Amino acid sequence: MASGQTSATQTELVARLERLPITRRLTMIRVVIGSATFFDAYTVLAIAFAMPQLVTEWHLSAGEVGVILSAGYLGQLFGSLVFGSLAERIGRMPTLAITIVLFVSMDLACLFAWGAWSMIVMRFLQGIGTGGEVPVASAYINEFVGARRRGRFFLLYEVIFPVGLMFAGIAGFFLVPVFGWKAMFIVGLVPAVLTIPLRWLMPESPRWLAAVGRTAKAEAVVAMLEREAVKAGHALAEPEVRPVAPVEGRSDWRELFRGVYRKRTLMIWGLWVSGYVVNNGLITWLPTLYKEVFHVPLQTSLAYGWVTSSVGVVASVICALLIDRVGRKRWYSVAFLVSTVPLVVLGALGAVSAVQVVLFASIAYAILQTVSFSLYLYSAELYPTRLRAIGTGFGSAWLRAGSSLGPLLVAWIMDGFGISWVFIVFAGIAALGGLITIFFAIETKGRVLEELSP
């Protein structure tokens, strides 16, 4: 097929995708991918709720706690880089299958950890799978939905991540005091295994198929979605073919640093780091802080950690319902700057009680969680199909870097300066995220992916 014909076919496929309603098939895709993401999130935070008991059982120092908490995020950094590139070459679905097998198998391995360094190694390897799954899943879901519905549809999927974090808190509260820390990993193992066969029942992304020249298969997927929409009683509008640039299938990571993408790449990296240094530094350390610094009973410290996760879920749902109306840039700039207020207040008060910390830290976490959980949406909107998985993967690598740095930063500041300075430093990092958004972010709401990124 001539290149002009190929470009025309791709443009027509995009137009047909853009007019599709949210059908049962698309909802199923969101549920299945969301179930894996749910347990990704659970396994990320399971260690935080196991940690108060591990500190006593393994006689861990603050430095060892920080390294164990950071190891999974460091593995996620490598996973997001490796699997983002792989998804551009072999497709979204085969890559997702590999990542889920990896993180489930390492969840099993964590049950046999016998000390700090064995847990560090296993959490690192588990992180590689988790770090690969989430950005590829984000690119995959974004590529099915039209511009008008993309933000709400995607974020109602993405909200499953903070729900998974909250579920980790519930499991920790009820299971760890009775059954011990291994219960956290057993719970994360069985449901995640059930999602593996479902991966092979999902269609490949038609946008990716078209981008790599497999237009017949892309046409088959789009036609299937159209038939299902009509069968469900939806009247399909005529495709609105827009003059967008031809979609190229060749992926070259160096393009992330060329032309319009250079500014976008550096901007989104800054947002990832700013959001996750603060939020993951808080959420992973809080249960241990309550127990070790404020000498709160184990079950109470786990309950306080659950409170923080829960308000994050509520804030995330509100964001999912409103962000298509408010816009990405306006939401992020306000959220970053407003989150500095409770952090500064907490630092000024000296963080002298557990109640003080759970109140103000939860407010800051909830506000920043609306940014953190929605950055996968925004990242996927910034790049064309040929770069979407790798661009999202490279961007989320800085999520992992920030998440690794956060727990280590808490340990270092606490040892050298005291707990109140943790919140002052975090306020400064959040303010930096707000400034990056104001001066460098672009608005993407309501715009077709191919129009945003030539």
KEMARLO-612450 format. One line per field, with one value per residue (C-alpha): x, z, y; residue number from 1; residue in one letter. Coordinates in Angstrom, 2 decimals. Example, Ala and Ser with C-alpha at 12.3 -4.5 7.8 and 13.67 -1.06 7.14 Angstrom:
BEGIN
c1	c(12.30:13.67)
c3	c(7.80:7.14)
c2	c(-4.50:-1.06)
seq	c(1:2)
type	c(A:S)
***
This chain:
BEGIN
c1	c(0.00:1.33:2.24:-0.53:-3.12:-1.74:-1.98:-5.54:-6.47:-4.92:-6.74:-10.05:-9.46:-8.75:-11.96:-13.96:-12.43:-13.15:-16.90:-17.31:-19.38:-18.26:-19.42:-19.47:-16.20:-14.43:-15.80:-14.51:-11.08:-11.05:-12.14:-9.64:-6.69:-7.89:-7.88:-4.19:-3.45:-5.36:-3.00:-0.01:-0.95:-1.59:1.84:3.50:2.15:1.93:5.50:4.63:2.03:4.27:7.16:6.19:6.32:9.45:11.30:10.81:11.30:14.43:15.78:15.95:17.63:16.03:18.45:17.50:13.81:14.40:16.28:13.61:10.85:12.84:13.94:10.59:10.49:14.02:12.97:9.94:12.28:14.06:10.78:9.20:12.19:12.54:8.90:7.90:10.37:9.29:5.63:6.48:8.14:5.98:2.68:0.79:-0.80:2.26:4.19:1.42:1.36:5.11:4.91:2.05:3.74:6.89:5.28:3.06:5.99:8.04:5.10:5.35:9.11:8.68:7.01:10.38:12.43:14.57:16.12:16.64:18.78:16.68:13.60:15.45:16.36:12.88:11.15:13.50:12.64:8.94:9.20:10.49:7.21:5.04:6.96:6.41:2.72:1.28:2.64:1.95:-1.59:-2.08:-1.01:-3.24:-6.43:-5.86:-5.65:-9.23:-11.16:-12.14:-11.06:-14.35:-14.54:-10.85:-10.12:-13.10:-12.97:-9.25:-9.20:-12.12:-9.78:-6.76:-8.63:-8.29:-4.65:-5.37:-8.17:-5.53:-3.39:-6.37:-7.06:-3.47:-4.22:-7.39:-5.56:-2.71:-5.05:-6.91:-4.28:-0.82:-1.55:-3.20:-1.39:1.90:3.53:3.46:-0.33:0.10:1.87:-0.48:-3.48:-1.70:-0.83:-4.06:-6.31:-3.45:-2.91:-6.55:-6.01:-3.28:-5.49:-7.71:-4.81:-5.14:-8.83:-8.15:-7.76:-4.54:-4.57:-5.86:-3.84:-0.64:-1.56:-2.15:1.06:3.18:1.46:-0.85:-3.88:-5.96:-5.82:-6.47:-9.51:-10.76:-10.56:-12.33:-15.01:-15.62:-16.04:-18.46:-20.56:-20.81:-21.83:-24.59:-25.78:-26.04:-28.37:-25.96:-26.38:-22.92:-22.29:-20.45:-16.67:-15.25:-12.00:-9.61:-6.45:-3.88:-0.25:0.45:1.11:4.56:5.23:8.97:9.83:13.03:13.46:15.72:12.68:11.55:14.25:13.59:11.23:8.06:8.62:11.77:9.86:7.01:9.40:11.31:8.08:6.36:9.51:9.44:5.79:6.39:9.29:7.58:4.38:5.87:8.77:6.17:3.31:5.28:7.62:4.54:2.45:5.23:6.70:3.59:2.68:6.25:6.43:3.29:4.65:8.34:8.26:4.92:4.78:1.25:0.07:0.58:-3.09:-3.70:-0.69:-2.01:-5.46:-3.96:-2.14:-5.42:-7.09:-4.51:-4.98:-8.77:-8.91:-6.60:-9.21:-12.01:-9.93:-9.03:-12.68:-13.51:-10.62:-11.72:-15.22:-14.10:-10.76:-12.28:-14.16:-11.39:-8.42:-5.11:-2.92:-5.27:-5.93:-2.25:-1.05:-3.71:-3.26:0.52:0.39:-2.54:-0.90:2.00:-0.30:-0.96:2.67:3.98:1.45:2.54:6.19:5.53:3.59:6.51:4.62:4.51:1.63:0.30:-3.11:-1.47:0.37:-2.60:-4.75:-2.43:-0.43:-3.68:-4.94:-1.69:-1.58:-5.17:-4.59:-1.37:-2.89:-5.17:-2.02:-0.05:-2.71:-3.69:-0.20:-0.45:-3.39:-1.50:1.73:-0.06:-1.68:1.67:3.10:2.11:1.31:4.87:6.18:3.25:4.32:8.00:7.29:4.95:7.47:10.37:8.23:7.04:10.66:10.94:7.92:10.03:13.05:10.94:9.30:12.73:14.07:11.07:11.54:15.32:14.83:12.50:15.07:17.93:15.99:14.64:18.09:19.74:17.13:13.97:10.53:9.14:11.71:10.41:7.19:8.94:11.12:8.12:6.26:9.14:9.10:5.34:5.74:8.35:5.83:3.33:5.82:6.75:3.07:2.39:5.33:5.76:2.62:0.23:-3.54:-4.76:-8.43:-10.88:-8.22:-7.68:-4.40:-3.23:-3.88:-1.89:1.14:2.17)
c3	c(0.00:-0.88:1.97:1.03:1.17:4.51:5.99:4.75:6.30:9.62:9.62:8.91:11.70:14.15:13.11:13.62:17.05:18.10:17.52:19.46:22.66:25.86:25.10:27.22:25.57:26.53:30.04:30.23:29.07:31.84:34.44:33.41:33.12:36.29:38.22:37.45:38.29:41.57:42.69:41.32:43.73:46.54:46.18:46.03:49.47:51.11:52.37:54.17:56.31:56.87:57.88:61.49:62.35:60.26:62.11:65.35:63.92:61.89:64.13:61.20:61.33:59.83:56.91:56.20:56.34:53.81:51.44:51.62:50.93:48.06:46.43:44.77:43.32:41.99:40.24:38.84:37.34:35.30:34.42:33.07:30.79:29.51:29.00:27.56:24.73:24.36:24.02:21.01:19.29:20.10:21.11:24.23:25.07:24.93:27.06:29.64:29.88:30.63:33.31:35.25:35.36:36.71:39.50:40.62:40.77:42.85:45.21:45.91:46.39:49.06:51.29:51.66:52.55:55.67:56.23:54.94:51.89:50.66:50.81:49.02:46.11:45.78:46.01:43.37:40.94:41.72:41.02:37.52:36.65:38.35:36.74:33.30:33.68:34.68:31.92:29.17:30.50:30.54:26.91:25.94:27.52:26.24:22.67:22.68:23.80:22.01:23.13:24.73:27.10:27.52:30.80:32.75:31.27:31.87:35.37:36.51:35.56:37.14:40.41:41.01:41.89:45.02:45.83:45.75:48.10:50.43:50.30:51.38:54.46:55.24:54.82:57.00:59.74:60.00:59.00:60.19:63.96:63.77:61.00:60.63:57.78:55.29:55.11:53.14:50.32:50.34:49.78:46.88:45.25:44.64:42.99:40.81:39.40:38.31:35.98:33.92:31.53:30.94:29.22:26.20:25.77:25.20:21.72:20.74:20.50:17.02:17.10:17.67:14.98:12.47:13.46:12.70:9.37:10.47:9.16:8.40:12.05:13.20:10.92:12.38:15.94:15.11:13.12:16.09:18.41:15.94:15.62:19.38:19.72:17.13:18.68:22.04:20.49:19.92:16.78:15.37:13.91:10.66:11.21:11.36:9.45:10.62:8.83:11.19:10.44:9.17:11.96:11.78:13.23:13.83:17.44:18.38:22.04:21.02:19.55:23.13:23.23:19.84:18.67:20.69:22.66:24.44:26.53:27.17:28.26:30.74:32.06:32.72:34.36:36.76:37.63:38.21:40.58:42.48:43.08:44.01:46.20:48.52:48.28:48.36:50.98:53.13:52.47:52.82:56.03:57.95:59.56:60.79:62.00:64.08:65.76:66.17:66.71:68.47:70.05:68.82:69.07:65.90:64.99:65.56:63.42:60.60:60.97:60.71:57.53:56.13:56.81:54.63:51.79:52.04:51.68:48.68:47.02:47.65:46.20:43.18:42.37:42.54:40.18:37.74:37.51:37.09:35.27:31.76:32.77:34.68:32.53:33.34:33.65:35.89:38.15:38.60:39.28:41.96:43.57:43.87:45.41:47.77:49.07:50.45:53.05:55.30:54.93:56.07:58.92:60.07:59.94:61.83:64.53:64.96:64.12:67.84:67.84:65.71:65.47:64.13:61.49:60.40:59.98:58.03:56.18:54.98:53.61:51.73:50.46:49.20:47.26:45.67:44.95:42.39:40.50:41.06:39.93:36.84:35.43:33.41:31.57:30.94:29.91:27.34:25.85:25.29:22.78:19.43:19.12:18.08:21.30:23.70:25.62:25.68:26.54:29.34:30.48:30.52:32.33:34.93:35.45:37.24:39.30:40.40:41.00:43.09:44.92:45.70:46.85:49.05:51.71:51.73:52.12:55.09:56.80:56.17:57.32:60.43:61.48:60.87:61.46:63.02:61.79:61.38:58.67:56.59:55.98:55.32:52.65:51.11:50.95:48.97:46.51:46.00:45.35:42.70:40.97:40.90:39.27:36.63:35.78:35.53:33.27:31.14:31.04:28.06:28.12:26.52:27.52:24.70:22.00:19.76:20.47:16.88:16.93:20.12:18.91:15.24)
c2	c(0.00:3.44:5.76:8.22:5.45:4.25:7.76:8.10:4.76:5.75:9.08:7.34:4.80:7.62:9.38:6.19:5.64:9.22:8.85:5.59:5.63:3.90:0.35:-2.80:-3.88:-0.64:-0.91:-4.49:-3.33:-0.75:-3.33:-6.01:-3.65:-1.95:-5.23:-5.72:-2.09:-2.50:-5.24:-3.35:-0.58:-3.04:-4.64:-1.22:-0.27:-3.70:-3.33:-0.08:-1.85:-4.87:-2.64:-1.77:-5.49:-6.13:-3.36:-5.29:-8.80:-8.03:-5.22:-2.81:0.60:3.71:3.46:-0.17:0.74:3.51:1.20:-1.54:0.99:2.49:-0.79:-1.46:2.03:1.69:-1.51:0.30:2.88:0.18:-1.52:1.65:2.27:-1.29:-2.18:1.19:0.59:-3.03:-2.04:0.15:-2.84:-5.88:-4.28:-3.30:-6.66:-8.98:-6.50:-6.32:-10.12:-10.23:-7.53:-9.09:-12.51:-10.85:-8.85:-11.77:-14.20:-11.75:-11.22:-14.95:-14.69:-11.97:-14.55:-16.27:-13.17:-13.74:-10.33:-6.83:-7.61:-10.53:-8.31:-5.51:-7.81:-9.29:-5.93:-4.56:-7.38:-7.06:-3.35:-4.03:-5.75:-3.14:-0.29:-1.76:-2.60:0.77:3.07:0.53:0.01:3.77:4.15:1.22:2.58:6.13:4.81:3.47:6.54:9.75:13.21:14.28:11.31:10.50:12.26:10.95:7.44:7.04:8.53:6.36:3.51:5.15:5.80:2.07:2.71:4.78:2.30:-0.43:1.66:2.06:-1.68:-2.31:-0.21:-2.18:-5.50:-4.28:-3.13:-6.44:-8.99:-7.94:-7.84:-11.31:-13.22:-11.34:-9.45:-12.36:-12.08:-8.85:-10.67:-13.68:-11.39:-9.69:-13.00:-14.93:-12.27:-11.03:-14.54:-14.63:-11.66:-13.38:-15.42:-12.39:-10.61:-12.84:-11.98:-8.27:-6.70:-4.99:-1.20:-0.24:2.97:1.00:-1.54:1.25:3.03:-0.07:-0.70:-3.54:-1.68:-4.80:-5.88:-2.32:-2.20:-5.49:-4.17:-0.90:-2.74:-5.06:-2.07:-0.44:-3.60:-3.92:-0.27:-0.63:-3.91:-2.14:0.45:3.33:5.44:6.15:9.60:9.98:9.92:13.44:13.11:15.83:16.92:15.43:14.59:11.05:8.59:7.04:3.63:3.97:4.70:6.52:7.52:10.41:12.15:12.79:15.46:17.07:19.79:20.35:17.17:18.38:20.92:18.49:15.75:17.90:19.40:16.07:14.71:17.64:16.99:13.28:13.93:16.75:14.80:11.46:12.54:14.06:11.58:8.36:9.73:10.35:7.26:4.70:6.16:7.22:3.85:3.43:7.05:6.65:3.53:4.41:8.21:8.70:5.20:4.58:0.93:-1.12:-1.42:2.29:3.26:1.06:2.64:6.13:5.06:3.79:7.16:8.90:6.40:6.75:10.51:10.12:7.91:10.43:13.25:11.10:10.36:14.08:14.81:12.09:13.58:17.19:17.29:17.29:20.43:22.19:21.18:19.57:22.66:24.64:21.65:20.80:24.31:24.91:21.49:21.77:25.23:24.57:21.37:23.42:25.02:21.97:20.90:24.29:24.39:20.92:21.88:25.13:23.31:20.94:17.73:16.96:14.43:11.60:13.29:16.44:14.44:12.32:15.46:17.75:15.08:13.48:16.80:17.41:13.83:13.97:17.18:15.93:12.53:14.19:15.17:11.98:9.51:11.55:12.13:8.91:10.48:13.69:11.93:9.79:12.90:14.62:12.12:10.55:6.84:5.96:7.52:7.16:4.05:4.93:8.59:7.58:4.98:7.42:9.98:7.51:6.47:9.80:8.77:5.81:8.00:10.37:7.48:6.02:9.36:10.19:7.45:7.96:11.71:11.17:8.94:11.38:14.49:12.75:11.56:14.92:17.62:16.19:15.25:18.79:19.55:16.65:18.57:21.89:20.31:18.56:21.88:23.37:20.44:20.79:24.52:23.72:21.43:24.29:26.64:24.05:23.64:27.38:28.17:25.04:22.86:22.82:22.22:18.97:18.68:17.99:17.62:14.56:12.75:13.08:16.85:17.30:15.38:15.32)
seq	c(1:2:3:4:5:6:7:8:9:10:11:12:13:14:15:16:17:18:19:20:21:22:23:24:25:26:27:28:29:30:31:32:33:34:35:36:37:38:39:40:41:42:43:44:45:46:47:48:49:50:51:52:53:54:55:56:57:58:59:60:61:62:63:64:65:66:67:68:69:70:71:72:73:74:75:76:77:78:79:80:81:82:83:84:85:86:87:88:89:90:91:92:93:94:95:96:97:98:99:100:101:102:103:104:105:106:107:108:109:110:111:112:113:114:115:116:117:118:119:120:121:122:123:124:125:126:127:128:129:130:131:132:133:134:135:136:137:138:139:140:141:142:143:144:145:146:147:148:149:150:151:152:153:154:155:156:157:158:159:160:161:162:163:164:165:166:167:168:169:170:171:172:173:174:175:176:177:178:179:180:181:182:183:184:185:186:187:188:189:190:191:192:193:194:195:196:197:198:199:200:201:202:203:204:205:206:207:208:209:210:211:212:213:214:215:216:217:218:219:220:221:222:223:224:225:226:227:228:229:230:231:232:233:234:235:236:237:238:239:240:241:242:243:244:245:246:247:248:249:250:251:252:253:254:255:256:257:258:259:260:261:262:263:264:265:266:267:268:269:270:271:272:273:274:275:276:277:278:279:280:281:282:283:284:285:286:287:288:289:290:291:292:293:294:295:296:297:298:299:300:301:302:303:304:305:306:307:308:309:310:311:312:313:314:315:316:317:318:319:320:321:322:323:324:325:326:327:328:329:330:331:332:333:334:335:336:337:338:339:340:341:342:343:344:345:346:347:348:349:350:351:352:353:354:355:356:357:358:359:360:361:362:363:364:365:366:367:368:369:370:371:372:373:374:375:376:377:378:379:380:381:382:383:384:385:386:387:388:389:390:391:392:393:394:395:396:397:398:399:400:401:402:403:404:405:406:407:408:409:410:411:412:413:414:415:416:417:418:419:420:421:422:423:424:425:426:427:428:429:430:431:432:433:434:435:436:437:438:439:440:441:442:443:444:445:446:447:448:449:450:451:452:453:454)
type	c(M:A:S:G:Q:T:S:A:T:Q:T:E:L:V:A:R:L:E:R:L:P:I:T:R:R:L:T:M:I:R:V:V:I:G:S:A:T:F:F:D:A:Y:T:V:L:A:I:A:F:A:M:P:Q:L:V:T:E:W:H:L:S:A:G:E:V:G:V:I:L:S:A:G:Y:L:G:Q:L:F:G:S:L:V:F:G:S:L:A:E:R:I:G:R:M:P:T:L:A:I:T:I:V:L:F:V:S:M:D:L:A:C:L:F:A:W:G:A:W:S:M:I:V:M:R:F:L:Q:G:I:G:T:G:G:E:V:P:V:A:S:A:Y:I:N:E:F:V:G:A:R:R:R:G:R:F:F:L:L:Y:E:V:I:F:P:V:G:L:M:F:A:G:I:A:G:F:F:L:V:P:V:F:G:W:K:A:M:F:I:V:G:L:V:P:A:V:L:T:I:P:L:R:W:L:M:P:E:S:P:R:W:L:A:A:V:G:R:T:A:K:A:E:A:V:V:A:M:L:E:R:E:A:V:K:A:G:H:A:L:A:E:P:E:V:R:P:V:A:P:V:E:G:R:S:D:W:R:E:L:F:R:G:V:Y:R:K:R:T:L:M:I:W:G:L:W:V:S:G:Y:V:V:N:N:G:L:I:T:W:L:P:T:L:Y:K:E:V:F:H:V:P:L:Q:T:S:L:A:Y:G:W:V:T:S:S:V:G:V:V:A:S:V:I:C:A:L:L:I:D:R:V:G:R:K:R:W:Y:S:V:A:F:L:V:S:T:V:P:L:V:V:L:G:A:L:G:A:V:S:A:V:Q:V:V:L:F:A:S:I:A:Y:A:I:L:Q:T:V:S:F:S:L:Y:L:Y:S:A:E:L:Y:P:T:R:L:R:A:I:G:T:G:F:G:S:A:W:L:R:A:G:S:S:L:G:P:L:L:V:A:W:I:M:D:G:F:G:I:S:W:V:F:I:V:F:A:G:I:A:A:L:G:G:L:I:T:I:F:F:A:I:E:T:K:G:R:V:L:E:E:L:S:P)
***
